[in-house]
Amino acid sequence: MDDKQLEITHHDPLLYNEDLAPLKHKDRHWGWFEIFNVWSNDIQSLFGYTLAASLFLSYGLNGWAVMAAIILAGFIVMVLVNLSGKPSVKYGIPFPVMIRASMGVRGANFPALLRAIIGIFWYGVQTYFASTAVTLLLTALFGQSNSEFLGMSGTAWLSFMLVWVFQIALFWQGIEKITVFLNWAGPLVYAVMLVLMLVVWYQAGDQLLPAVATIFDGGGDYQGSDVAAFSAIVGTMVAYFAAVVINFGDFTRFVRSERQMKIGNFVGLPLNVAFFSFIALIITAGTLVLFGEALTNPADIVDRVDSLPLTIVAALTFFAATVGINLVANFIPPAYDLANLFPKVISFRIGGLITAVVAFFVGGLWVAVISQMGISGFVNALGAIVAPFYGIIVVDYYLIKRQSLNMQELFSRDPEGAYFYQSGWNKKAMIAFAMAAVFSVATVWVPALSDLNGYGWMIGAALGGVFYYLLVPKPKRQY
């Protein structure tokens, strides 16, 4: 598709601004390395490391089986994002515009709003966690403040403000500067984790491999079968990436070609996940030798070592890793989603600023209030709710629209338009969503379905696609 076909010649101001418009091929500068770094920054956070390390300890499986499950999850996510990212490579549009084709030009605001709420919440929480790395650094250099407000010390509040302002400043520079940060942060974190693995390996000496064998012998408190444990690990890893999977078009719109996207996804997902998980395994086994227990939190490892140079390097690394995932998963998506709600008054930058302001209160109140309320269960339920939209988007684009969209109609409120449906809403898509979402949310809130919580996202997405395909009229075949 050439750039002339992406030119929007007429549009409704309530559906269009420059940030939502199709990005022309001449303005796309991302290759496979940038896509790889999207995944690097998503995986290599504090939570990502802890999750990978804990999977080896929690399910009673042989470690090689755990590695196989993690790699399989990487391949599954690769297939999912190749499907959801392809339309935005072709047309240069972000997720909230793409979903207008299936939900309607007004109906698209509903999934966009849900995704924005989820992103804003976790953006605030991750800003707090990123600030703990800065607190670690400042405390090591200058000592801990004795003052306290809302459960955080003066040093913690200073760190939180520094991280909050840094992220806004970086975001305000635009996507190009964010790309530069991600391209540096991803490899830097990898290098530091690799060095940490080699140091732990050296210090553990010939006791490391027996420790690895101990972990590979299995353990944990999981009561299900090996097949159920394997499936749970796969589902847990897929669910970890779910926030990026559904709106992957927010990133692929910057990619030069579909081939570059697929290479980046292959290197960044199955290969990257396998290697990073191996690093996590070796370091976890090393802590078993060095400290007598398997530590899965990198901050705990640094605290046990009690070395100022290591603390400084680790703090900067944790900071870069957490800010990286925050920008990828929790900042850019809601900025687009909010811009889609009111394009006439909210640009991509203003959407990001609104995200940051609301998230400030989430992060600032996290320790004293929000983390004590169990509100994360509510947000997890919202995450489960959006799962059916993935199936709806994919089925609509590939099976109903047959990979052909009308760019002009995506920005039009003409009642005769292709995506206006019923008063701007595709009611059949909403019915499909509602039926699938009942199941998705049940995996979070119904105790009897708690075993499905890990892979409820995949089933919810599949049900959304199936219900949508059964409800909407099929295009007539051309003979």
C-alpha positions as CSV (number, residue, x, y, z in Angstrom):
1,M,0.0,0.0,0.0
2,D,1.5,3.4,-1.0
3,D,1.4,6.6,0.9
4,K,-1.3,8.1,-1.3
5,Q,-3.8,5.5,-0.2
6,L,-3.0,6.4,3.5
7,E,-3.9,10.0,2.9
8,I,-7.1,11.0,4.7
9,T,-8.8,13.5,2.4
10,H,-11.9,14.1,4.6
11,H,-12.4,13.3,8.2
12,D,-14.6,14.0,11.2
13,P,-12.8,16.2,13.9
14,L,-14.3,14.0,16.6
15,L,-12.4,11.0,15.2
16,Y,-9.2,12.4,13.9
17,N,-6.0,14.1,14.9
18,E,-2.5,13.9,13.5
19,D,-1.4,11.3,16.2
20,L,-4.2,8.9,15.2
21,A,-3.9,9.4,11.4
22,P,-2.2,6.6,9.3
23,L,1.5,6.9,9.6
24,K,3.0,7.0,6.1
25,H,5.8,4.6,5.0
26,K,8.3,7.4,4.6
27,D,7.9,8.3,8.2
28,R,8.4,4.8,9.6
29,H,11.9,4.2,10.9
30,W,11.6,1.0,13.1
31,G,13.3,-2.2,12.1
32,W,13.5,-5.6,13.9
33,F,15.9,-4.3,16.5
34,E,13.3,-1.8,17.8
35,I,10.7,-4.5,18.0
36,F,13.2,-6.8,19.8
37,N,13.7,-4.0,22.4
38,V,10.0,-3.6,23.0
39,W,10.0,-7.2,24.2
40,S,13.4,-6.9,26.0
41,N,12.0,-4.0,28.1
42,D,8.8,-5.9,28.7
43,I,10.6,-9.0,29.9
44,Q,13.6,-7.6,31.8
45,S,11.7,-5.8,34.5
46,L,12.0,-6.7,38.2
47,F,8.6,-8.4,38.0
48,G,9.6,-10.2,34.8
49,Y,12.7,-11.6,36.4
50,T,10.9,-12.6,39.6
51,L,8.2,-14.3,37.6
52,A,10.6,-16.3,35.5
53,A,12.7,-17.4,38.5
54,S,9.7,-18.4,40.6
55,L,8.2,-20.6,37.8
56,F,11.2,-23.0,38.4
57,L,10.3,-23.3,42.0
58,S,6.5,-23.2,42.2
59,Y,5.0,-26.1,40.1
60,G,7.0,-29.2,41.0
61,L,8.1,-29.7,37.4
62,N,11.5,-30.7,36.1
63,G,13.3,-27.6,35.2
64,W,13.7,-28.6,31.5
65,A,9.9,-28.9,31.3
66,V,9.6,-25.4,32.8
67,M,12.0,-24.1,30.2
68,A,10.0,-25.8,27.5
69,A,6.7,-24.3,28.8
70,I,8.3,-20.8,28.8
71,I,9.6,-21.2,25.3
72,L,6.3,-22.5,24.0
73,A,4.6,-19.4,25.6
74,G,7.1,-17.3,23.7
75,F,6.1,-18.9,20.4
76,I,2.4,-18.5,21.2
77,V,2.8,-14.8,22.0
78,M,4.8,-14.4,18.8
79,V,2.0,-15.8,16.7
80,L,-0.6,-13.6,18.6
81,V,1.3,-10.4,18.0
82,N,2.2,-11.2,14.4
83,L,-1.6,-11.4,13.9
84,S,-2.5,-8.2,15.8
85,G,0.5,-6.2,14.6
86,K,0.1,-6.9,10.9
87,P,-2.8,-4.5,10.2
88,S,-1.0,-1.6,11.7
89,V,2.1,-2.4,9.7
90,K,0.0,-2.2,6.6
91,Y,-2.1,0.8,7.4
92,G,0.0,2.7,10.0
93,I,-2.8,3.1,12.5
94,P,-2.8,2.6,16.3
95,F,-4.9,0.1,18.2
96,P,-7.9,2.4,19.1
97,V,-8.3,3.3,15.4
98,M,-7.8,-0.3,14.3
99,I,-10.6,-1.5,16.6
100,R,-13.1,0.9,15.0
101,A,-13.4,-1.6,12.1
102,S,-14.9,-4.2,14.4
103,M,-16.5,-2.2,17.2
104,G,-17.7,0.8,15.3
105,V,-16.3,4.4,15.2
106,R,-18.0,5.1,18.5
107,G,-18.0,1.7,20.0
108,A,-14.2,1.6,19.8
109,N,-14.1,4.1,22.7
110,F,-15.3,1.4,25.0
111,P,-12.3,-1.0,24.7
112,A,-10.0,2.0,24.4
113,L,-11.3,3.4,27.7
114,L,-10.9,0.0,29.5
115,R,-7.4,-0.4,28.2
116,A,-6.6,3.2,29.3
117,I,-7.8,2.6,32.8
118,I,-5.7,-0.6,33.1
119,G,-2.6,1.2,31.7
120,I,-2.9,4.2,33.9
121,F,-3.3,2.1,37.1
122,W,-0.3,-0.1,36.3
123,Y,1.7,3.0,35.2
124,G,1.3,4.5,38.6
125,V,2.2,1.2,40.3
126,Q,5.3,0.6,38.1
127,T,6.4,4.2,38.7
128,Y,6.5,3.5,42.4
129,F,8.5,0.3,41.8
130,A,10.9,2.1,39.6
131,S,11.3,4.7,42.3
132,T,12.4,1.9,44.8
133,A,15.5,1.4,42.7
134,V,16.3,5.1,43.0
135,T,15.6,4.9,46.7
136,L,18.1,2.0,46.9
137,L,20.7,4.2,45.2
138,L,20.1,7.3,47.3
139,T,20.0,5.4,50.5
140,A,23.3,3.7,49.7
141,L,24.9,7.0,48.9
142,F,23.4,9.4,51.5
143,G,21.5,7.2,54.1
144,Q,17.8,6.8,54.8
145,S,15.5,9.8,55.7
146,N,13.7,9.5,59.0
147,S,10.6,11.4,57.9
148,E,7.6,9.4,56.7
149,F,4.4,10.3,54.9
150,L,1.8,7.9,53.6
151,G,4.0,4.9,54.3
152,M,7.0,6.3,52.4
153,S,10.1,8.0,53.7
154,G,11.3,11.4,52.5
155,T,14.0,9.6,50.4
156,A,11.3,7.4,48.8
157,W,9.1,10.4,48.0
158,L,12.0,12.3,46.5
159,S,12.8,9.2,44.4
160,F,9.2,8.8,43.3
161,M,9.1,12.5,42.2
162,L,12.4,12.1,40.2
163,V,11.1,9.0,38.4
164,W,7.7,10.6,37.7
165,V,9.3,13.8,36.2
166,F,11.9,11.8,34.3
167,Q,9.2,9.7,32.5
168,I,7.2,12.8,31.6
169,A,10.2,14.5,30.3
170,L,11.2,11.5,28.2
171,F,7.7,11.0,26.9
172,W,7.4,14.7,26.0
173,Q,10.3,14.4,23.7
174,G,8.3,12.1,21.4
175,I,8.4,8.6,20.2
176,E,11.9,8.9,18.6
177,K,13.5,9.8,22.0
178,I,11.5,7.0,23.7
179,T,12.9,4.6,21.0
180,V,16.4,5.7,21.8
181,F,15.9,5.0,25.5
182,L,14.4,1.6,24.8
183,N,17.2,0.7,22.5
184,W,19.8,1.5,25.2
185,A,17.9,0.2,28.2
186,G,17.1,-3.3,26.7
187,P,20.8,-4.3,25.9
188,L,22.1,-2.5,29.0
189,V,19.9,-4.6,31.3
190,Y,20.8,-7.7,29.4
191,A,24.5,-7.0,29.8
192,V,24.2,-6.4,33.6
193,M,22.1,-9.5,34.1
194,L,24.7,-11.5,32.1
195,V,27.5,-10.2,34.3
196,L,25.5,-10.9,37.5
197,M,25.0,-14.5,36.2
198,L,28.7,-15.0,35.5
199,V,29.7,-13.5,38.9
200,V,27.2,-15.8,40.8
201,W,28.4,-18.8,38.7
202,Y,32.1,-18.0,39.6
203,Q,31.4,-17.5,43.3
204,A,29.2,-20.7,43.5
205,G,31.9,-22.7,41.7
206,D,31.5,-26.4,41.4
207,Q,28.4,-26.3,43.7
208,L,26.3,-24.5,41.1
209,L,25.4,-27.5,38.9
210,P,24.2,-29.6,41.8
211,A,22.1,-26.6,42.9
212,V,20.7,-26.4,39.4
213,A,19.9,-30.2,39.6
214,T,18.2,-29.6,42.9
215,I,15.9,-27.0,41.3
216,F,15.4,-29.4,38.3
217,D,14.3,-32.2,40.7
218,G,11.1,-30.3,41.1
219,G,9.3,-29.1,44.3
220,G,6.8,-26.5,45.3
221,D,3.3,-26.9,46.6
222,Y,1.4,-27.3,43.3
223,Q,-1.1,-30.2,43.7
224,G,-2.2,-30.7,40.0
225,S,-0.8,-33.0,37.4
226,D,2.3,-32.4,35.4
227,V,0.2,-31.6,32.3
228,A,-1.9,-29.1,34.3
229,A,1.3,-27.5,35.7
230,F,2.8,-27.2,32.2
231,S,-0.3,-25.6,30.9
232,A,-0.5,-23.2,33.9
233,I,3.1,-22.0,33.2
234,V,2.3,-21.5,29.5
235,G,-0.9,-19.6,30.4
236,T,0.9,-17.5,33.1
237,M,3.6,-16.4,30.7
238,V,1.1,-15.6,27.9
239,A,-1.1,-13.6,30.4
240,Y,2.1,-11.7,31.4
241,F,2.4,-10.3,27.9
242,A,-1.4,-9.8,27.4
243,A,-1.3,-6.1,28.0
244,V,1.0,-5.5,25.0
245,V,-0.5,-8.3,22.8
246,I,-3.9,-6.6,22.3
247,N,-2.5,-3.1,21.4
248,F,0.7,-4.2,19.6
249,G,-0.4,-2.1,16.7
250,D,0.6,1.0,18.8
251,F,4.2,-0.1,18.1
252,T,4.1,-1.9,14.7
253,R,2.7,1.3,13.0
254,F,6.3,2.6,13.2
255,V,7.8,-0.6,11.5
256,R,9.0,-0.4,7.9
257,S,7.8,-3.9,6.9
258,E,6.0,-7.0,8.1
259,R,9.2,-9.0,7.6
260,Q,11.0,-6.7,10.1
261,M,8.2,-7.1,12.6
262,K,8.3,-10.9,12.4
263,I,12.1,-11.0,12.8
264,G,11.9,-8.7,15.8
265,N,9.1,-10.8,17.3
266,F,11.0,-14.1,16.8
267,V,14.2,-12.8,18.3
268,G,12.4,-10.8,21.0
269,L,10.0,-13.5,22.2
270,P,10.9,-17.3,22.0
271,L,14.7,-16.7,21.8
272,N,14.8,-13.8,24.2
273,V,12.5,-15.5,26.7
274,A,14.5,-18.7,26.7
275,F,17.8,-17.0,27.2
276,F,16.5,-14.6,29.9
277,S,14.9,-17.5,31.7
278,F,18.1,-19.4,31.6
279,I,19.9,-16.4,33.2
280,A,17.2,-16.3,35.9
281,L,17.6,-20.1,36.5
282,I,21.4,-19.9,37.0
283,I,21.2,-16.8,39.3
284,T,18.5,-18.4,41.4
285,A,20.5,-21.7,41.7
286,G,23.6,-19.6,42.6
287,T,21.7,-17.8,45.4
288,L,20.8,-21.3,46.8
289,V,24.5,-22.0,47.1
290,L,25.6,-18.6,48.3
291,F,22.8,-17.8,50.7
292,G,21.3,-21.1,51.5
293,E,17.9,-20.3,49.9
294,A,16.7,-19.6,46.4
295,L,16.1,-15.9,46.0
296,T,13.8,-14.8,43.1
297,N,13.9,-11.0,43.7
298,P,17.0,-9.2,42.4
299,A,16.7,-6.5,45.0
300,D,17.0,-9.2,47.7
301,I,20.1,-10.5,46.1
302,V,21.7,-7.1,46.0
303,D,20.8,-6.5,49.6
304,R,22.5,-9.8,50.7
305,V,25.7,-9.0,48.8
306,D,26.0,-5.6,50.6
307,S,28.4,-4.0,48.0
308,L,28.1,-0.3,47.2
309,P,29.4,-0.6,43.6
310,L,26.9,-3.5,42.9
311,T,24.1,-1.5,44.6
312,I,24.8,1.5,42.3
313,V,24.9,-0.6,39.1
314,A,21.9,-2.7,40.2
315,A,19.8,0.4,41.1
316,L,20.5,2.0,37.7
317,T,19.7,-1.3,36.0
318,F,16.4,-1.9,37.9
319,F,15.4,1.7,37.2
320,A,16.1,1.4,33.4
321,A,14.3,-2.0,33.2
322,T,11.2,-0.8,35.1
323,V,10.9,2.5,33.3
324,G,11.3,0.6,30.0
325,I,8.3,-1.7,30.6
326,N,6.3,1.2,32.0
327,L,6.7,3.1,28.8
328,V,6.0,0.1,26.6
329,A,3.0,-1.5,28.4
330,N,1.5,1.3,30.5
331,F,2.2,4.8,29.1
332,I,2.1,4.7,25.3
333,P,-1.2,2.7,25.0
334,P,-3.3,4.9,27.3
335,A,-1.9,8.0,25.6
336,Y,-3.3,6.8,22.3
337,D,-6.5,5.5,24.0
338,L,-7.3,8.9,25.6
339,A,-6.5,10.7,22.4
340,N,-9.0,8.4,20.6
341,L,-11.8,9.4,23.1
342,F,-11.6,13.2,22.4
343,P,-9.2,13.7,19.4
344,K,-10.3,17.3,19.0
345,V,-8.8,18.3,22.3
346,I,-6.5,15.5,23.4
347,S,-3.3,14.8,21.5
348,F,-0.9,11.9,22.1
349,R,1.2,14.2,24.3
350,I,-1.8,15.5,26.3
351,G,-3.1,11.9,26.7
352,G,0.3,11.0,28.1
353,L,0.2,13.9,30.5
354,I,-3.3,12.9,31.8
355,T,-2.0,9.4,32.3
356,A,1.0,10.7,34.3
357,V,-1.1,13.0,36.5
358,V,-3.7,10.4,37.4
359,A,-1.0,7.7,37.9
360,F,0.9,10.0,40.3
361,F,-1.9,9.6,42.9
362,V,-2.0,5.8,42.2
363,G,1.7,5.4,42.8
364,G,1.8,7.9,45.7
365,L,-1.0,6.1,47.5
366,W,0.2,2.6,46.6
367,V,1.9,1.7,49.9
368,A,-0.5,3.3,52.4
369,V,-3.8,2.8,50.7
370,I,-4.3,1.0,47.4
371,S,-2.1,-2.1,48.0
372,Q,-4.1,-2.6,51.2
373,M,-7.5,-2.5,49.5
374,G,-7.1,-5.5,47.2
375,I,-7.9,-3.2,44.3
376,S,-5.4,-5.1,42.1
377,G,-8.0,-7.9,41.8
378,F,-10.4,-5.3,40.3
379,V,-7.7,-4.2,37.8
380,N,-6.9,-7.9,37.0
381,A,-10.6,-8.3,36.3
382,L,-10.5,-5.4,33.9
383,G,-7.5,-7.1,32.2
384,A,-9.5,-10.2,31.8
385,I,-12.4,-8.2,30.4
386,V,-10.3,-6.9,27.5
387,A,-9.2,-10.4,26.4
388,P,-12.2,-11.0,24.1
389,F,-11.4,-7.9,22.1
390,Y,-8.3,-9.6,20.8
391,G,-10.3,-12.4,19.3
392,I,-12.8,-10.0,17.9
393,I,-10.1,-7.8,16.2
394,V,-8.3,-10.8,14.7
395,V,-11.4,-12.6,13.4
396,D,-12.9,-9.4,12.0
397,Y,-9.7,-8.4,10.2
398,Y,-8.7,-11.8,8.7
399,L,-12.0,-13.6,8.3
400,I,-14.6,-10.9,7.9
401,K,-12.8,-7.9,6.4
402,R,-10.3,-10.2,4.7
403,Q,-7.4,-7.9,5.4
404,S,-8.9,-4.9,3.7
405,L,-9.9,-1.7,5.5
406,N,-11.2,1.6,4.2
407,M,-9.0,4.2,5.7
408,Q,-11.4,7.1,4.9
409,E,-14.3,5.3,6.6
410,L,-12.4,4.8,9.8
411,F,-12.4,8.6,10.3
412,S,-16.0,9.2,9.2
413,R,-19.3,9.4,11.1
414,D,-21.4,9.1,8.0
415,P,-24.4,7.0,8.9
416,E,-23.8,5.1,5.6
417,G,-20.2,4.5,6.4
418,A,-18.7,1.0,6.5
419,Y,-17.9,1.2,10.2
420,F,-20.8,3.3,11.5
421,Y,-23.0,0.1,12.1
422,Q,-25.8,1.1,14.5
423,S,-25.3,4.7,15.6
424,G,-21.6,4.1,15.6
425,W,-21.7,0.9,17.6
426,N,-21.4,-2.7,16.3
427,K,-24.0,-4.3,18.6
428,K,-23.2,-7.8,17.5
429,A,-19.6,-7.3,18.4
430,M,-20.7,-6.0,21.8
431,I,-22.8,-9.1,22.4
432,A,-19.9,-11.3,21.4
433,F,-17.7,-9.4,23.8
434,A,-20.2,-9.6,26.7
435,M,-20.6,-13.4,26.4
436,A,-16.9,-14.0,26.3
437,A,-16.1,-11.5,29.0
438,V,-18.4,-13.3,31.5
439,F,-16.1,-16.3,31.3
440,S,-12.9,-14.1,31.4
441,V,-13.9,-12.3,34.6
442,A,-15.2,-15.5,36.2
443,T,-11.6,-16.9,36.1
444,V,-10.6,-14.0,38.3
445,W,-13.6,-13.7,40.7
446,V,-15.1,-17.2,40.9
447,P,-13.0,-19.5,43.2
448,A,-14.1,-22.7,41.5
449,L,-12.5,-21.4,38.3
450,S,-9.3,-20.2,40.0
451,D,-7.2,-22.9,38.3
452,L,-8.0,-21.3,35.0
453,N,-6.8,-17.9,36.1
454,G,-3.5,-18.3,34.4
455,Y,-4.8,-19.1,30.9
456,G,-8.2,-17.5,31.2
457,W,-7.0,-14.7,28.9
458,M,-6.3,-17.1,26.0
459,I,-9.7,-18.8,26.4
460,G,-11.5,-15.5,26.7
461,A,-9.8,-14.2,23.6
462,A,-10.7,-17.4,21.7
463,L,-14.3,-17.2,22.8
464,G,-14.5,-13.6,21.8
465,G,-13.4,-14.5,18.3
466,V,-15.7,-17.6,18.0
467,F,-18.8,-15.7,19.2
468,Y,-18.1,-12.8,16.9
469,Y,-17.7,-15.1,13.9
470,L,-20.9,-16.8,14.7
471,L,-22.9,-13.6,15.1
472,V,-21.8,-11.3,12.3
473,P,-22.8,-11.7,8.7
474,K,-20.1,-13.2,6.5
475,P,-19.0,-11.4,3.3
476,K,-20.3,-12.9,0.1
477,R,-17.7,-14.8,-2.0
478,Q,-16.7,-13.3,-5.3
479,Y,-16.9,-15.6,-8.2
